[in-house]
């Protein structure tokens, strides 16, 4: 099964952002938008605009925030 992993908690720690309220203030995003990523629930439904705002807040690339881990097929790539 493919997995989408969010590194929001890691980025918050690196930037010394202690809680969701502080991130809400810095990013201008709602608690619900941040919670989806923070709790890694329904990440597939997060708007790109939300991801872009977080990337701007953390001054990072989208790939630093979100990782796609493909399904293992059992085939080795050469």
N, CA, C and O atoms as a Tinker XYZ file with bonds, in Angstrom:
   312  protein
     1  N      0.836000   -1.183000    0.000000    73     2
     2  CA     0.000000    0.000000    0.000000    64     1     3
     3  C      0.881000    1.246000    0.000000    63     2     4     5
     4  O      1.837000    1.334000    0.771000    81     3
     5  N      0.564000    2.195000   -0.853000    73     3     6
     6  CA     1.297000    3.461000   -0.915000    64     5     7
     7  C      0.968000    4.307000    0.312000    63     6     8     9
     8  O     -0.127000    4.228000    0.869000    81     7
     9  N      1.932000    5.107000    0.712000    73     7    10
    10  CA     1.764000    5.921000    1.910000    64     9    11
    11  C      2.192000    7.355000    1.617000    63    10    12    13
    12  O      3.178000    7.590000    0.919000    81    11
    13  N      1.440000    8.307000    2.158000    73    11    14
    14  CA     1.847000    9.701000    2.122000    64    13    15
    15  C      2.238000   10.066000    3.542000    63    14    16    17
    16  O      1.435000    9.953000    4.468000    81    15
    17  N      3.473000   10.501000    3.705000    73    15    18
    18  CA     3.997000   10.833000    5.027000    64    17    19
    19  C      4.189000   12.339000    5.115000    63    18    20    21
    20  O      4.684000   12.967000    4.179000    81    19
    21  N      3.798000   12.908000    6.235000    73    19    22
    22  CA     3.940000   14.343000    6.452000    64    21    23
    23  C      5.006000   14.600000    7.514000    63    22    24    25
    24  O      5.010000   13.973000    8.573000    81    23
    25  N      5.896000   15.520000    7.216000    73    23    26
    26  CA     6.994000   15.865000    8.131000    64    25    27
    27  C      6.722000   17.159000    8.887000    63    26    28    29
    28  O      7.660000   17.851000    9.281000    81    27
    29  N      5.452000   17.496000    9.095000    73    27    30
    30  CA     5.099000   18.754000    9.750000    64    29    31
    31  C      5.674000   18.831000   11.163000    63    30    32    33
    32  O      6.236000   19.858000   11.542000    81    31
    33  N      5.543000   17.776000   11.934000    73    31    34
    34  CA     6.060000   17.802000   13.309000    64    33    35
    35  C      7.568000   18.045000   13.331000    63    34    36    37
    36  O      8.069000   18.795000   14.170000    81    35
    37  N      8.276000   17.419000   12.421000    73    35    38
    38  CA     9.727000   17.589000   12.328000    64    37    39
    39  C     10.089000   19.037000   11.979000    63    38    40    41
    40  O     10.988000   19.622000   12.583000    81    39
    41  N      9.383000   19.602000   11.003000    73    39    42
    42  CA     9.637000   20.988000   10.611000    64    41    43
    43  C      9.303000   21.959000   11.739000    63    42    44    45
    44  O     10.014000   22.942000   11.949000    81    43
    45  N      8.225000   21.683000   12.459000    73    43    46
    46  CA     7.870000   22.527000   13.599000    64    45    47
    47  C      8.987000   22.496000   14.643000    63    46    48    49
    48  O      9.358000   23.535000   15.191000    81    47
    49  N      9.515000   21.319000   14.913000    73    47    50
    50  CA    10.595000   21.190000   15.899000    64    49    51
    51  C     11.848000   21.927000   15.433000    63    50    52    53
    52  O     12.483000   22.634000   16.216000    81    51
    53  N     12.201000   21.764000   14.165000    73    51    54
    54  CA    13.388000   22.427000   13.617000    64    53    55
    55  C     13.284000   23.949000   13.689000    63    54    56    57
    56  O     14.288000   24.638000   13.869000    81    55
    57  N     12.063000   24.467000   13.548000    73    55    58
    58  CA    11.836000   25.915000   13.559000    64    57    59
    59  C     11.388000   26.415000   14.923000    63    58    60    61
    60  O     10.985000   27.568000   15.070000    81    59
    61  N     11.460000   25.548000   15.908000    73    59    62
    62  CA    11.089000   25.875000   17.295000    64    61    63
    63  C      9.679000   26.453000   17.413000    63    62    64    65
    64  O      9.440000   27.416000   18.142000    81    63
    65  N      8.761000   25.841000   16.681000    73    63    66
    66  CA     7.345000   26.193000   16.788000    64    65    67
    67  C      6.725000   25.158000   17.721000    63    66    68    69
    68  O      6.652000   23.975000   17.389000    81    67
    69  N      6.278000   25.616000   18.894000    73    67    70
    70  CA     5.888000   24.714000   19.963000    64    69    71
    71  C      4.510000   24.082000   19.821000    63    70    72    73
    72  O      4.290000   22.966000   20.292000    81    71
    73  N      3.585000   24.779000   19.181000    73    71    74
    74  CA     2.237000   24.213000   19.102000    64    73    75
    75  C      1.506000   24.690000   17.848000    63    74    76    77
    76  O      1.979000   25.560000   17.116000    81    75
    77  N      0.350000   24.096000   17.632000    73    75    78
    78  CA    -0.443000   24.391000   16.440000    64    77    79
    79  C     -0.893000   25.854000   16.427000    63    78    80    81
    80  O     -0.941000   26.477000   15.367000    81    79
    81  N     -1.221000   26.401000   17.597000    73    79    82
    82  CA    -1.656000   27.800000   17.662000    64    81    83
    83  C     -0.574000   28.727000   17.134000    63    82    84    85
    84  O     -0.867000   29.656000   16.382000    81    83
    85  N      0.665000   28.488000   17.516000    73    83    86
    86  CA     1.778000   29.314000   17.039000    64    85    87
    87  C      1.934000   29.185000   15.521000    63    86    88    89
    88  O      2.194000   30.172000   14.833000    81    87
    89  N      1.772000   27.960000   15.004000    73    87    90
    90  CA     1.864000   27.750000   13.558000    64    89    91
    91  C      0.701000   28.424000   12.837000    63    90    92    93
    92  O      0.876000   28.943000   11.734000    81    91
    93  N     -0.476000   28.423000   13.442000    73    91    94
    94  CA    -1.627000   29.122000   12.854000    64    93    95
    95  C     -1.314000   30.604000   12.670000    63    94    96    97
    96  O     -1.614000   31.187000   11.628000    81    95
    97  N     -0.713000   31.201000   13.687000    73    95    98
    98  CA    -0.390000   32.632000   13.643000    64    97    99
    99  C      0.663000   32.909000   12.568000    63    98   100   101
   100  O      0.524000   33.851000   11.787000    81    99
   101  N      1.710000   32.091000   12.529000    73    99   102
   102  CA     2.805000   32.306000   11.575000    64   101   103
   103  C      2.373000   32.071000   10.128000    63   102   104   105
   104  O      2.820000   32.774000    9.221000    81   103
   105  N      1.493000   31.068000    9.910000    73   103   106
   106  CA     1.128000   30.678000    8.543000    64   105   107
   107  C     -0.168000   31.309000    8.044000    63   106   108   109
   108  O     -0.370000   31.435000    6.837000    81   107
   109  N     -1.042000   31.705000    8.959000    73   107   110
   110  CA    -2.347000   32.226000    8.564000    64   109   111
   111  C     -3.344000   31.135000    8.212000    63   110   112   113
   112  O     -4.406000   31.413000    7.654000    81   111
   113  N     -3.004000   29.887000    8.540000    73   111   114
   114  CA    -3.881000   28.753000    8.237000    64   113   115
   115  C     -4.804000   28.440000    9.407000    63   114   116   117
   116  O     -4.538000   28.827000   10.545000    81   115
   117  N     -5.892000   27.735000    9.114000    73   115   118
   118  CA    -6.833000   27.351000   10.159000    64   117   119
   119  C     -6.319000   26.129000   10.923000    63   118   120   121
   120  O     -5.472000   25.379000   10.439000    81   119
   121  N     -6.854000   25.957000   12.121000    73   119   122
   122  CA    -6.492000   24.805000   12.943000    64   121   123
   123  C     -6.830000   23.500000   12.222000    63   122   124   125
   124  O     -6.043000   22.555000   12.267000    81   123
   125  N     -7.980000   23.433000   11.563000    73   123   126
   126  CA    -8.389000   22.200000   10.874000    64   125   127
   127  C     -7.407000   21.815000    9.768000    63   126   128   129
   128  O     -7.066000   20.643000    9.613000    81   127
   129  N     -6.957000   22.806000    9.003000    73   127   130
   130  CA    -5.999000   22.526000    7.928000    64   129   131
   131  C     -4.697000   21.969000    8.483000    63   130   132   133
   132  O     -4.144000   21.010000    7.944000    81   131
   133  N     -4.214000   22.566000    9.550000    73   131   134
   134  CA    -2.963000   22.122000   10.158000    64   133   135
   135  C     -3.131000   20.760000   10.822000    63   134   136   137
   136  O     -2.252000   19.903000   10.726000    81   135
   137  N     -4.258000   20.563000   11.492000    73   135   138
   138  CA    -4.501000   19.292000   12.192000    64   137   139
   139  C     -4.463000   18.081000   11.264000    63   138   140   141
   140  O     -3.946000   17.028000   11.638000    81   139
   141  N     -5.004000   18.223000   10.065000    73   139   142
   142  CA    -4.988000   17.104000    9.109000    64   141   143
   143  C     -3.562000   16.624000    8.869000    63   142   144   145
   144  O     -3.290000   15.423000    8.840000    81   143
   145  N     -2.670000   17.574000    8.698000    73   143   146
   146  CA    -1.272000   17.233000    8.436000    64   145   147
   147  C     -0.550000   16.807000    9.711000    63   146   148   149
   148  O      0.254000   15.875000    9.689000    81   147
   149  N     -0.831000   17.478000   10.805000    73   147   150
   150  CA    -0.183000   17.186000   12.078000    64   149   151
   151  C     -0.506000   15.768000   12.540000    63   150   152   153
   152  O      0.357000   15.051000   13.047000    81   151
   153  N     -1.766000   15.382000   12.354000    73   151   154
   154  CA    -2.222000   14.045000   12.771000    64   153   155
   155  C     -2.106000   13.013000   11.655000    63   154   156   157
   156  O     -2.378000   11.830000   11.863000    81   155
   157  N     -1.700000   13.469000   10.467000    73   155   158
   158  CA    -1.560000   12.609000    9.288000    64   157   159
   159  C     -2.851000   11.838000    8.993000    63   158   160   161
   160  O     -2.837000   10.631000    8.750000    81   159
   161  N     -3.972000   12.578000    9.022000    73   159   162
   162  CA    -5.265000   11.989000    8.676000    64   161   163
   163  C     -5.822000   12.708000    7.452000    63   162   164   165
   164  O     -5.831000   13.937000    7.388000    81   163
   165  N     -6.279000   11.934000    6.500000    73   163   166
   166  CA    -6.860000   12.479000    5.270000    64   165   167
   167  C     -5.927000   13.468000    4.574000    63   166   168   169
   168  O     -6.369000   14.502000    4.074000    81   167
   169  N     -4.653000   13.149000    4.546000    73   167   170
   170  CA    -3.685000   14.032000    3.895000    64   169   171
   171  C     -4.042000   14.235000    2.427000    63   170   172   173
   172  O     -3.758000   15.286000    1.853000    81   171
   173  N     -4.665000   13.229000    1.823000    73   171   174
   174  CA    -5.021000   13.304000    0.398000    64   173   175
   175  C     -5.983000   14.447000    0.108000    63   174   176   177
   176  O     -6.066000   14.907000   -1.031000    81   175
   177  N     -6.719000   14.917000    1.128000    73   175   178
   178  CA    -7.720000   15.955000    0.906000    64   177   179
   179  C     -7.201000   17.363000    1.223000    63   178   180   181
   180  O     -7.949000   18.334000    1.111000    81   179
   181  N     -5.950000   17.479000    1.610000    73   179   182
   182  CA    -5.375000   18.792000    1.929000    64   181   183
   183  C     -5.181000   19.580000    0.634000    63   182   184   185
   184  O     -4.689000   19.047000   -0.361000    81   183
   185  N     -5.567000   20.835000    0.658000    73   183   186
   186  CA    -5.437000   21.693000   -0.521000    64   185   187
   187  C     -3.972000   22.036000   -0.775000    63   186   188   189
   188  O     -3.178000   22.179000    0.155000    81   187
   189  N     -3.638000   22.163000   -2.049000    73   187   190
   190  CA    -2.278000   22.572000   -2.412000    64   189   191
   191  C     -1.939000   23.939000   -1.833000    63   190   192   193
   192  O     -0.795000   24.182000   -1.448000    81   191
   193  N     -2.906000   24.818000   -1.769000    73   191   194
   194  CA    -2.692000   26.152000   -1.203000    64   193   195
   195  C     -2.195000   26.055000    0.244000    63   194   196   197
   196  O     -1.332000   26.827000    0.662000    81   195
   197  N     -2.742000   25.110000    0.997000    73   195   198
   198  CA    -2.318000   24.884000    2.384000    64   197   199
   199  C     -0.866000   24.437000    2.426000    63   198   200   201
   200  O     -0.083000   24.931000    3.237000    81   199
   201  N     -0.508000   23.503000    1.555000    73   199   202
   202  CA     0.861000   23.006000    1.505000    64   201   203
   203  C      1.828000   24.120000    1.105000    63   202   204   205
   204  O      2.922000   24.226000    1.657000    81   203
   205  N      1.421000   24.947000    0.145000    73   203   206
   206  CA     2.268000   26.050000   -0.307000    64   205   207
   207  C      2.502000   27.065000    0.814000    63   206   208   209
   208  O      3.613000   27.566000    0.982000    81   207
   209  N      1.445000   27.365000    1.582000    73   207   210
   210  CA     1.592000   28.306000    2.698000    64   209   211
   211  C      2.545000   27.761000    3.752000    63   210   212   213
   212  O      3.337000   28.509000    4.326000    81   211
   213  N      2.470000   26.464000    4.004000    73   211   214
   214  CA     3.387000   25.864000    4.975000    64   213   215
   215  C      4.819000   25.873000    4.452000    63   214   216   217
   216  O      5.758000   26.121000    5.208000    81   215
   217  N      4.984000   25.606000    3.170000    73   215   218
   218  CA     6.326000   25.669000    2.577000    64   217   219
   219  C      6.892000   27.082000    2.679000    63   218   220   221
   220  O      8.079000   27.252000    2.957000    81   219
   221  N      6.060000   28.091000    2.458000    73   219   222
   222  CA     6.495000   29.477000    2.607000    64   221   223
   223  C      6.858000   29.773000    4.061000    63   222   224   225
   224  O      7.854000   30.444000    4.336000    81   223
   225  N      6.048000   29.271000    4.985000    73   223   226
   226  CA     6.287000   29.499000    6.411000    64   225   227
   227  C      7.612000   28.901000    6.857000    63   226   228   229
   228  O      8.364000   29.523000    7.606000    81   227
   229  N      7.892000   27.684000    6.390000    73   227   230
   230  CA     9.111000   26.986000    6.793000    64   229   231
   231  C     10.275000   27.230000    5.833000    63   230   232   233
   232  O     11.388000   26.759000    6.069000    81   231
   233  N     10.017000   27.962000    4.758000    73   231   234
   234  CA    11.035000   28.205000    3.729000    64   233   235
   235  C     11.646000   26.876000    3.269000    63   234   236   237
   236  O     12.861000   26.679000    3.293000    81   235
   237  N     10.751000   25.976000    2.850000    73   235   238
   238  CA    11.194000   24.648000    2.438000    64   237   239
   239  C     10.530000   24.240000    1.127000    63   238   240   241
   240  O      9.627000   24.915000    0.633000    81   239
   241  N     10.992000   23.136000    0.581000    73   239   242
   242  CA    10.403000   22.558000   -0.630000    64   241   243
   243  C      9.208000   21.691000   -0.237000    63   242   244   245
   244  O      9.118000   21.224000    0.898000    81   243
   245  N      8.302000   21.483000   -1.176000    73   243   246
   246  CA     7.152000   20.619000   -0.935000    64   245   247
   247  C      7.596000   19.213000   -0.531000    63   246   248   249
   248  O      6.961000   18.576000    0.310000    81   247
   249  N      8.676000   18.736000   -1.124000    73   247   250
   250  CA     9.183000   17.400000   -0.810000    64   249   251
   251  C      9.754000   17.306000    0.605000    63   250   252   253
   252  O      9.906000   16.207000    1.138000    81   251
   253  N     10.073000   18.459000    1.220000    73   251   254
   254  CA    10.506000   18.459000    2.620000    64   253   255
   255  C      9.312000   18.279000    3.555000    63   254   256   257
   256  O      9.453000   17.757000    4.662000    81   255
   257  N      8.152000   18.711000    3.106000    73   255   258
   258  CA     6.938000   18.656000    3.918000    64   257   259
   259  C      6.182000   17.344000    3.738000    63   258   260   261
   260  O      5.720000   16.749000    4.711000    81   259
   261  N      6.056000   16.898000    2.494000    73   259   262
   262  CA     5.267000   15.705000    2.170000    64   261   263
   263  C      6.140000   14.693000    1.435000    63   262   264   265
   264  O      6.882000   15.043000    0.518000    81   263
   265  N      6.039000   13.443000    1.851000    73   263   266
   266  CA     6.760000   12.353000    1.168000    64   265   267
   267  C      5.758000   11.335000    0.653000    63   266   268   269
   268  O      4.804000   10.975000    1.343000    81   267
   269  N      5.986000   10.884000   -0.557000    73   267   270
   270  CA     5.190000    9.793000   -1.120000    64   269   271
   271  C      6.053000    8.545000   -1.104000    63   270   272   273
   272  O      7.139000    8.518000   -1.684000    81   271
   273  N      5.560000    7.516000   -0.435000    73   271   274
   274  CA     6.287000    6.251000   -0.363000    64   273   275
   275  C      5.485000    5.234000   -1.172000    63   274   276   277
   276  O      4.425000    4.786000   -0.734000    81   275
   277  N      5.994000    4.866000   -2.362000    73   275   278
   278  CA     5.232000    3.974000   -3.243000    64   277   279
   279  C      5.093000    2.570000   -2.667000    63   278   280   281
   280  O      5.868000    2.127000   -1.820000    81   279
   281  N      4.079000    1.905000   -3.165000    73   279   282
   282  CA     3.813000    0.521000   -2.769000    64   281   283
   283  C      4.971000   -0.367000   -3.214000    63   282   284   285
   284  O      5.480000   -0.233000   -4.327000    81   283
   285  N      5.370000   -1.258000   -2.346000    73   283   286
   286  CA     6.421000   -2.231000   -2.690000    64   285   287
   287  C      5.808000   -3.327000   -3.570000    63   286   288   289
   288  O      4.829000   -3.965000   -3.181000    81   287
   289  N      6.379000   -3.539000   -4.734000    73   287   290
   290  CA     5.825000   -4.528000   -5.652000    64   289   291
   291  C      6.569000   -5.861000   -5.591000    63   290   292   293
   292  O      6.155000   -6.848000   -6.199000    81   291
   293  N      7.655000   -5.871000   -4.857000    73   291   294
   294  CA     8.453000   -7.099000   -4.788000    64   293   295
   295  C      9.479000   -7.186000   -5.880000    63   294   296   297
   296  O     10.342000   -8.063000   -5.846000    81   295
   297  N      9.411000   -6.283000   -6.868000    73   295   298
   298  CA    10.383000   -6.271000   -7.957000    64   297   299
   299  C     11.511000   -5.328000   -7.599000    63   298   300   301
   300  O     11.265000   -4.219000   -7.125000    81   299
   301  N     12.706000   -5.737000   -7.812000    73   299   302
   302  CA    13.873000   -4.924000   -7.552000    64   301   303
   303  C     14.188000   -4.106000   -8.801000    63   302   304   305
   304  O     14.163000   -4.634000   -9.913000    81   303
   305  N     14.481000   -2.841000   -8.624000    73   303   306
   306  CA    14.875000   -2.047000   -9.780000    64   305   307
   307  C     16.379000   -2.156000   -9.965000    63   306   308   309
   308  O     17.136000   -2.300000   -9.005000    81   307
   309  N     16.786000   -2.086000  -11.205000    73   307   310
   310  CA    18.194000   -2.259000  -11.541000    64   309   311
   311  C     18.833000   -0.921000  -11.814000    63   310   312
   312  O     20.024000   -0.855000  -12.117000    81   311
